[in-house]
Amino acid sequence: MSVATRTTILESAIDPRAIGGSCIYNIRNPRIDRNETVISSLASEPEEANGRSPRTLGDRPNDGEWIARLKSTGPARDSAVAHLHELLLRATRHQVSRMPEAIPLGAALRDEIIHSSADHATLSVLGKLNDFEGRSKFTTWAYKFGILRAGVEVRRSVWRDRDVRLADIAETREHHASSPEAQAEGRDLASAVQQGLNEALTDHQRKVAIALLIQEIPIDVLADHMGTTRNALYKTLHDARKKLRAYLIEQGYPQPGVPGTASTTTTTTKEAN
């Protein structure tokens, strides 16, 4: 087995986007729209909800005016909150519409998710006004609350009736490779990763890693099931990957990214058990 080929396989095995065989790293769900240009464009379009004319605040407010009006009282604040809610409705509608897993939920539940997510996102934005640092336009910053909340609610709805069972050991998956040599290399690495999961990680780290990276359980659903938070799972997974990487390097697999060992081959074996 060549060093270059082993490096490629190792990178595939321990890269967060590759463990389990595909881009299933739900911590950064690929179906969540994070394109800054798209978000900025959508967030700055004239607001329209259900075909109605947009609720306006007179001239289009700048960031400072948004903050001032949302922190004020009386009719000025009410108008600003309504304007914000319409912006977030567009955000949640956009996100739900681009998630194929939302289609089987049905129109009624999708509409409920769109509106409840906009309501929740509005409250979240109002509670975090002091966190706005001006690194992007206020509308772009606020829009992300709607996008992320809608994504969470769709995933929760999809998994609501599923039985979440945390596995202790990753099941062996069928290995696909372009040549007998690559198949052998993949099996070799799969065995090492399996052994690393069992020996290098704690029971909790192993269950979290397998659930997120192999069973493909969304992190929001897993956090609810385990009675913990997303941030706690982030930390657990980070520590697990660090331990697994160190174990594999100790077993003789070269460290990804080290000069002189990075692969330029096209082997793309992605197996994590």
C-alpha positions as CSV (number, residue, x, y, z in Angstrom):
1,M,0.0,0.0,0.0
2,S,1.6,3.3,-1.1
3,V,1.9,6.2,1.4
4,A,0.0,8.5,-1.0
5,T,-3.0,6.1,-1.4
6,R,-3.1,5.5,2.4
7,T,-3.2,9.2,3.0
8,T,-6.1,9.7,0.7
9,I,-8.1,6.9,2.3
10,L,-7.2,8.2,5.8
11,E,-8.4,11.7,4.9
12,S,-11.6,10.2,3.6
13,A,-12.1,8.2,6.8
14,I,-11.5,10.9,9.3
15,D,-12.7,14.0,7.4
16,P,-16.0,15.2,9.0
17,R,-17.6,15.5,5.6
18,A,-16.7,12.0,4.6
19,I,-17.1,9.6,7.5
20,G,-19.8,7.1,6.7
21,G,-19.4,7.3,3.0
22,S,-20.9,10.6,1.9
23,C,-21.4,14.2,2.9
24,I,-23.4,13.5,6.0
25,Y,-21.8,15.8,8.5
26,N,-25.1,17.1,9.9
27,I,-23.4,19.7,12.1
28,R,-23.1,21.7,8.9
29,N,-26.1,20.3,7.1
30,P,-25.6,20.7,3.3
31,R,-29.3,21.5,2.9
32,I,-29.0,24.6,5.1
33,D,-28.5,27.5,2.8
34,R,-25.3,29.3,4.0
35,N,-24.5,31.1,0.8
36,E,-23.8,34.6,2.0
37,T,-24.6,36.2,-1.4
38,V,-27.9,34.3,-1.7
39,I,-28.9,35.2,1.8
40,S,-28.0,38.8,1.4
41,S,-29.9,39.1,-1.8
42,L,-33.0,37.4,-0.5
43,A,-32.9,39.4,2.8
44,S,-32.7,42.7,0.9
45,E,-35.6,42.1,-1.6
46,P,-38.9,44.0,-1.0
47,E,-40.8,42.0,1.6
48,E,-44.0,40.3,0.4
49,A,-46.0,37.7,2.4
50,N,-48.9,35.7,1.0
51,G,-49.1,38.0,-2.0
52,R,-49.7,41.1,0.1
53,S,-47.8,44.4,-0.3
54,P,-44.9,44.7,2.1
55,R,-45.3,46.3,5.4
56,T,-43.0,49.3,5.3
57,L,-41.2,51.4,7.8
58,G,-41.2,54.5,5.6
59,D,-37.7,54.6,3.9
60,R,-35.9,51.3,4.0
61,P,-34.1,51.3,7.5
62,N,-30.4,51.0,7.8
63,D,-28.8,48.8,10.5
64,G,-28.9,51.5,13.1
65,E,-32.5,52.3,12.5
66,W,-33.5,48.6,12.7
67,I,-31.9,48.3,16.1
68,A,-33.2,51.6,17.4
69,R,-36.8,50.8,16.3
70,L,-36.8,47.2,17.6
71,K,-35.5,48.5,21.0
72,S,-38.1,51.3,21.1
73,T,-41.7,51.2,22.4
74,G,-45.1,51.9,21.0
75,P,-46.2,51.9,17.3
76,A,-42.6,52.3,16.0
77,R,-41.5,49.1,17.6
78,D,-44.7,47.2,16.6
79,S,-44.2,48.2,13.0
80,A,-40.5,47.1,13.1
81,V,-41.4,43.8,14.7
82,A,-44.0,43.1,12.0
83,H,-41.5,44.1,9.3
84,L,-39.0,41.7,10.9
85,H,-41.5,38.9,11.1
86,E,-42.3,39.2,7.4
87,L,-38.6,39.1,6.6
88,L,-38.2,35.9,8.6
89,L,-41.3,34.4,7.0
90,R,-39.5,34.7,3.7
91,A,-36.4,33.1,5.2
92,T,-38.3,30.1,6.6
93,R,-40.3,29.6,3.4
94,H,-37.1,29.7,1.4
95,Q,-35.4,27.1,3.6
96,V,-38.4,24.7,3.7
97,S,-38.9,24.9,0.0
98,R,-35.3,23.8,-0.7
99,M,-35.4,20.8,1.6
100,P,-36.5,17.7,-0.3
101,E,-37.2,15.8,3.0
102,A,-39.9,18.4,3.8
103,I,-42.0,17.3,0.8
104,P,-43.5,14.1,2.4
105,L,-44.5,16.1,5.4
106,G,-47.4,17.6,3.5
107,A,-48.5,21.1,2.7
108,A,-50.3,21.7,6.0
109,L,-47.3,20.7,8.2
110,R,-44.9,22.6,6.0
111,D,-46.9,25.7,6.4
112,E,-47.1,25.2,10.1
113,I,-43.3,24.8,10.2
114,I,-42.8,28.0,8.1
115,H,-44.9,30.1,10.4
116,S,-43.9,28.6,13.8
117,S,-40.2,28.9,12.7
118,A,-40.7,32.5,11.8
119,D,-42.3,33.2,15.1
120,H,-39.5,31.5,17.0
121,A,-36.8,33.2,14.9
122,T,-38.4,36.6,15.5
123,L,-38.2,36.1,19.3
124,S,-34.7,34.9,19.0
125,V,-33.6,38.0,17.0
126,L,-35.3,40.3,19.5
127,G,-33.5,38.5,22.3
128,K,-30.1,38.9,20.6
129,L,-30.1,42.4,19.4
130,N,-27.2,43.3,21.6
131,D,-25.2,40.5,19.8
132,F,-25.4,42.1,16.4
133,E,-21.9,43.3,15.6
134,G,-22.5,44.8,12.1
135,R,-20.3,42.2,10.3
136,S,-23.1,41.9,7.8
137,K,-26.3,43.8,7.1
138,F,-28.8,43.5,9.9
139,T,-31.4,41.9,7.5
140,T,-28.8,39.3,6.4
141,W,-27.9,38.5,10.1
142,A,-31.6,38.2,11.0
143,Y,-32.4,36.1,8.0
144,K,-30.1,33.3,9.1
145,F,-32.2,32.9,12.3
146,G,-35.1,31.9,10.1
147,I,-33.1,29.7,7.9
148,L,-31.5,27.7,10.7
149,R,-34.8,27.4,12.7
150,A,-36.7,26.1,9.8
151,G,-34.0,23.5,9.0
152,V,-34.1,22.3,12.6
153,E,-37.9,22.0,12.6
154,V,-38.0,20.1,9.4
155,R,-35.5,17.6,10.6
156,R,-37.3,17.2,13.9
157,S,-40.6,16.6,12.1
158,V,-39.0,14.0,9.7
159,W,-37.5,12.1,12.7
160,R,-40.5,12.5,15.0
161,D,-41.9,9.0,14.4
162,R,-38.5,7.3,14.0
163,D,-37.0,5.1,16.6
164,V,-33.6,6.7,17.6
165,R,-31.4,3.9,18.7
166,L,-27.8,4.6,19.5
167,A,-25.4,1.9,18.4
168,D,-22.3,0.9,20.3
169,I,-20.5,-0.5,17.2
170,A,-20.6,0.7,13.7
171,E,-22.0,-1.9,11.3
172,T,-19.8,-2.9,8.4
173,R,-20.9,-1.4,5.1
174,E,-20.3,-2.7,1.7
175,H,-17.1,-1.3,0.3
176,H,-16.9,0.0,-3.2
177,A,-13.5,0.7,-4.8
178,S,-12.0,0.9,-8.3
179,S,-9.5,-1.9,-8.0
180,P,-8.8,-5.0,-5.9
181,E,-5.8,-3.1,-4.3
182,A,-8.1,-0.2,-3.3
183,Q,-10.6,-2.6,-1.9
184,A,-7.9,-4.3,0.2
185,E,-6.7,-0.9,1.4
186,G,-10.2,0.2,2.2
187,R,-10.8,-3.0,4.3
188,D,-7.5,-2.4,6.0
189,L,-8.4,1.1,7.0
190,A,-12.0,0.2,7.9
191,S,-10.7,-2.4,10.3
192,A,-8.3,0.2,11.9
193,V,-11.1,2.8,12.2
194,Q,-13.4,0.2,13.8
195,Q,-10.7,-0.7,16.2
196,G,-10.0,2.9,17.0
197,L,-13.7,3.5,17.7
198,N,-13.7,0.7,20.2
199,E,-10.3,1.3,21.9
200,A,-9.6,5.1,21.6
201,L,-13.0,6.6,22.5
202,T,-15.1,6.6,25.6
203,D,-18.5,4.9,25.4
204,H,-20.2,8.3,25.1
205,Q,-17.8,9.6,22.4
206,R,-18.3,6.4,20.4
207,K,-22.1,6.6,20.5
208,V,-22.1,10.2,19.5
209,A,-19.6,9.7,16.7
210,I,-21.5,6.7,15.3
211,A,-24.9,8.4,15.7
212,L,-23.9,11.6,13.8
213,L,-21.4,10.3,11.3
214,I,-22.6,6.8,10.5
215,Q,-26.3,6.5,11.5
216,E,-26.8,10.0,10.1
217,I,-29.0,11.2,13.0
218,P,-29.4,15.0,12.7
219,I,-27.6,16.7,15.6
220,D,-30.8,18.5,16.7
221,V,-32.6,15.2,17.0
222,L,-29.7,13.6,18.8
223,A,-29.5,16.5,21.3
224,D,-33.2,16.2,22.0
225,H,-32.9,12.4,22.5
226,M,-29.9,12.6,24.8
227,G,-31.2,15.6,26.8
228,T,-28.2,17.7,25.9
229,T,-27.3,20.6,23.6
230,R,-25.8,21.0,20.1
231,N,-22.7,22.7,21.5
232,A,-22.1,19.8,23.9
233,L,-22.3,17.3,21.0
234,Y,-20.0,19.5,18.9
235,K,-17.4,19.3,21.7
236,T,-17.9,15.5,22.1
237,L,-17.5,14.9,18.3
238,H,-14.5,17.2,18.1
239,D,-12.8,15.3,20.9
240,A,-13.7,11.9,19.4
241,R,-12.3,12.9,16.0
242,K,-9.1,14.1,17.6
243,K,-8.6,10.9,19.5
244,L,-9.4,8.7,16.4
245,R,-7.0,10.7,14.2
246,A,-4.2,10.3,16.8
247,Y,-5.0,6.5,17.1
248,L,-4.8,6.0,13.3
249,I,-1.6,7.9,13.0
250,E,-0.1,5.8,15.8
251,Q,-1.1,2.7,13.8
252,G,0.9,3.9,10.9
253,Y,-1.5,5.9,8.8
254,P,0.1,9.2,7.7
255,Q,-1.3,12.4,9.0
256,P,-3.4,14.3,6.4
257,G,-2.1,17.6,5.4
258,V,1.5,17.0,6.4
259,P,4.0,18.1,3.6
260,G,5.4,15.2,1.7
261,T,2.5,12.8,2.6
262,A,-0.5,14.6,1.0
263,S,-2.1,12.5,-1.7
264,T,-2.5,13.6,-5.3
265,T,-4.3,10.4,-6.3
266,T,-8.0,10.2,-6.9
267,T,-8.8,7.3,-4.6
268,T,-12.0,8.3,-2.8
269,T,-12.7,5.4,-0.5
270,K,-15.0,6.7,2.2
271,E,-15.7,4.1,4.9
272,A,-15.7,4.7,8.6
273,N,-16.1,1.3,10.1
